[in-house]
C-alpha cells in the first residue's frame, strides 16, 4: 500500500520475447533471374531449373576464382618465408594452402555436377519439346487422314448421285404412250395415202 501511495500502481512486467521457431518447410530460394518477381514451387519447369543451375554455376566460378587467388597469395608468402629460412611459418602457410586446395577441389567437383545436371536438363527439355512437336504432327496427320476419308465418302456420294441422275434421265426419256401399232399396217396405210395423193394430183 505504501508503494502504491508513493509511486502509484506497480508496472506489469513484460513477457520475455519468444524464440523464433524453425520451420523446415520455409526454404530460402537461391537468388537469380528465375526467382525475381514471384515465388516458385519446388518442382519448377526445366527451363527455370536450368536458369537456377546456371546462376549457381556463376557463384561457384566466383568462389573458385577467390580460392585460386588465395592460393597465389599463400604461395607468395611461402616463398618469402623460405627466403628468410622461416620454415615454421612456411609450414603453417603450406597447411593452410592444402585446406584451400581441398576446398577448391570440392568447388570444382560441384561445378562438374552442376554442369552435368544442366546438360541433362537441356537434353530433357529438347526431348520434351520434340515430343510435343511429334504430338502436334500426329494430330495434324490424323486430321488429314480424316479429311481424306471424308473426301472419299464424298466422291462415293457424288458417283451414286450421278448414277441416280442418269437413271432419272432414262426414265424421263421413256415412251409413256399405251397404244401399240403394227409396222406393216402403218406401211400399207402410208402407201394408200400416197396413191390417193397422186390420183388427186392428176
C-alpha positions as CSV (number, residue, x, y, z in Angstrom):
1,X,0.0,0.0,0.0
2,X,2.8,2.4,0.8
3,X,4.4,1.7,-2.6
4,X,1.1,2.4,-4.3
5,X,0.6,5.6,-2.3
6,X,4.1,6.9,-3.2
7,X,4.7,5.7,-6.7
8,X,1.3,4.6,-8.0
9,X,0.3,1.2,-9.5
10,X,3.2,-1.3,-9.9
11,X,4.1,-1.8,-13.6
12,X,3.3,-5.1,-15.1
13,X,6.5,-7.0,-16.0
14,X,6.8,-7.6,-19.8
15,X,6.8,-11.1,-21.0
16,X,10.2,-12.3,-22.3
17,X,10.5,-12.4,-26.1
18,X,9.8,-15.8,-27.6
19,X,12.5,-17.6,-29.5
20,X,11.9,-18.0,-33.2
21,X,10.6,-21.4,-34.1
22,X,12.4,-23.1,-37.0
23,X,10.1,-24.3,-39.8
24,X,11.8,-26.8,-42.1
25,X,9.3,-26.0,-44.8
26,X,10.5,-22.4,-45.1
27,X,13.3,-22.9,-47.6
28,X,15.2,-19.9,-48.8
29,X,15.4,-19.9,-52.5
30,X,18.5,-19.0,-54.5
31,X,18.6,-15.5,-55.9
32,X,18.7,-15.1,-59.6
33,X,16.5,-14.3,-62.6
34,X,14.3,-17.4,-62.1
35,X,13.2,-16.1,-58.7
36,X,12.6,-12.4,-59.4
37,X,9.1,-11.2,-59.2
38,X,7.3,-14.2,-57.7
39,X,7.8,-17.3,-55.7
40,X,8.4,-20.7,-57.4
41,X,7.4,-24.1,-56.4
42,X,9.9,-26.9,-55.6
43,X,9.1,-28.7,-58.8
44,X,9.9,-26.0,-61.4
45,X,9.9,-26.3,-65.1
46,X,13.1,-27.5,-66.8
47,X,13.8,-24.0,-68.1
48,X,13.6,-22.5,-64.7
49,X,15.8,-25.3,-63.2
50,X,18.4,-24.6,-65.9
51,X,18.4,-20.9,-65.1
52,X,19.0,-21.7,-61.4
53,X,21.8,-24.1,-62.2
54,X,23.4,-21.5,-64.4
55,X,23.2,-18.9,-61.7
56,X,24.7,-21.3,-59.1
57,X,27.5,-22.2,-61.6
58,X,28.4,-18.5,-61.7
59,X,28.5,-18.4,-57.9
60,X,30.8,-21.4,-57.9
61,X,33.0,-19.8,-60.5
62,X,33.4,-16.7,-58.4
63,X,34.2,-18.8,-55.4
64,X,36.8,-20.8,-57.4
65,X,38.4,-17.6,-58.6
66,X,38.6,-16.4,-55.0
67,X,40.2,-19.6,-53.7
68,X,42.7,-19.6,-56.6
69,X,43.7,-16.0,-55.7
70,X,44.1,-17.0,-52.1
71,X,46.4,-19.9,-53.2
72,X,48.5,-17.5,-55.2
73,X,48.8,-15.2,-52.2
74,X,49.8,-18.1,-49.9
75,X,52.4,-19.3,-52.4
76,X,54.0,-15.8,-52.4
77,X,54.0,-15.9,-48.6
78,X,55.7,-19.3,-48.6
79,X,58.4,-18.1,-50.9
80,X,59.1,-15.1,-48.6
81,X,59.3,-17.5,-45.6
82,X,61.7,-19.7,-47.4
83,X,63.8,-16.7,-48.3
84,X,64.0,-15.8,-44.7
85,X,64.5,-19.5,-43.8
86,X,61.4,-19.4,-41.6
87,X,60.4,-23.0,-42.1
88,X,57.9,-22.9,-39.2
89,X,55.8,-20.2,-40.7
90,X,56.2,-21.7,-44.2
91,X,54.9,-25.0,-42.9
92,X,51.8,-23.3,-41.4
93,X,51.2,-21.5,-44.7
94,X,51.6,-24.7,-46.6
95,X,49.0,-26.4,-44.4
96,X,46.7,-23.5,-45.0
97,X,47.2,-23.8,-48.7
98,X,46.3,-27.5,-48.6
99,X,43.0,-26.6,-47.0
100,X,42.3,-24.0,-49.7
101,X,43.2,-26.6,-52.4
102,X,40.8,-29.1,-50.8
103,X,38.0,-26.5,-50.8
104,X,38.9,-25.7,-54.4
105,X,38.7,-29.4,-55.4
106,X,35.3,-29.6,-53.8
107,X,34.1,-26.5,-55.6
108,X,35.3,-27.9,-58.9
109,X,33.5,-31.2,-58.2
110,X,30.3,-29.3,-57.5
111,X,30.8,-27.4,-60.8
112,X,31.1,-30.6,-62.7
113,X,27.9,-31.9,-61.1
114,X,26.0,-28.7,-61.9
115,X,27.2,-28.7,-65.5
116,X,26.1,-32.3,-65.8
117,X,22.7,-31.6,-64.4
118,X,22.3,-28.6,-66.6
119,X,23.2,-30.5,-69.7
120,X,20.8,-33.3,-68.9
121,X,18.0,-30.9,-68.2
122,X,18.7,-29.2,-71.5
123,X,18.5,-32.5,-73.2
124,X,15.3,-33.3,-71.4
125,X,13.8,-30.0,-72.4
126,X,14.7,-30.6,-76.0
127,X,13.2,-34.1,-75.8
128,X,10.0,-32.7,-74.2
129,X,9.7,-30.1,-77.0
130,X,10.4,-32.7,-79.7
131,X,7.7,-35.0,-78.2
132,X,5.3,-32.0,-78.2
133,X,6.0,-31.3,-81.8
134,X,5.5,-35.0,-82.6
135,X,2.2,-34.9,-80.9
136,X,1.1,-31.9,-82.9
137,X,2.2,-33.5,-86.1
138,X,0.3,-36.7,-85.2
139,X,-2.9,-34.7,-84.6
140,X,-2.4,-32.9,-87.9
141,X,-1.8,-36.2,-89.8
142,X,-4.9,-37.7,-88.1
143,X,-6.9,-34.7,-89.2
144,X,-5.6,-35.0,-92.7
145,X,-6.4,-38.8,-92.8
146,X,-9.9,-37.9,-91.5
147,X,-10.3,-35.3,-94.3
148,X,-9.1,-37.9,-96.9
149,X,-11.7,-40.4,-95.6
150,X,-14.4,-37.7,-95.7
151,X,-13.3,-36.8,-99.3
152,X,-13.5,-40.5,-100.3
153,X,-17.0,-40.7,-98.9
154,X,-18.0,-37.5,-100.7
155,X,-16.7,-38.9,-104.0
156,X,-18.7,-42.1,-103.5
157,X,-21.8,-40.0,-102.8
158,X,-21.2,-37.9,-105.9
159,X,-20.9,-41.1,-108.0
160,X,-24.1,-42.5,-106.6
161,X,-25.9,-39.3,-107.2
162,X,-24.7,-39.1,-110.8
163,X,-25.8,-42.6,-111.4
164,X,-29.2,-41.7,-109.9
165,X,-29.5,-38.7,-112.2
166,X,-28.7,-40.8,-115.2
167,X,-31.4,-43.3,-114.2
168,X,-33.9,-40.5,-113.8
169,X,-33.0,-39.1,-117.2
170,X,-33.5,-42.5,-118.8
171,X,-36.9,-42.8,-117.0
172,X,-37.9,-39.4,-118.3
173,X,-37.0,-40.3,-121.9
174,X,-39.1,-43.5,-122.0
175,X,-42.3,-43.5,-124.1
176,X,-45.2,-43.2,-121.8
177,X,-47.8,-44.0,-124.6
178,X,-50.0,-47.0,-124.2
179,X,-51.1,-47.7,-127.9
180,X,-49.3,-50.4,-129.8
181,X,-49.0,-50.2,-133.6
182,X,-48.2,-52.8,-136.3
183,X,-45.4,-51.5,-138.6
184,X,-46.8,-53.4,-141.6
185,X,-50.2,-52.0,-141.2
186,X,-48.7,-48.5,-140.9
187,X,-46.7,-49.0,-144.0
188,X,-49.8,-50.2,-146.0
189,X,-51.8,-47.2,-144.8
190,X,-49.0,-44.9,-145.8
191,X,-48.9,-46.4,-149.4
192,X,-52.6,-46.0,-149.8
193,X,-52.5,-42.3,-148.7
194,X,-49.6,-41.8,-151.1
195,X,-51.6,-43.3,-154.0
196,X,-54.6,-41.2,-153.2
197,X,-52.4,-38.1,-153.2
198,X,-51.0,-38.9,-156.7
199,X,-54.5,-39.6,-158.1
200,X,-55.8,-36.3,-156.8
201,X,-52.9,-34.5,-158.4
202,X,-53.7,-36.0,-161.9
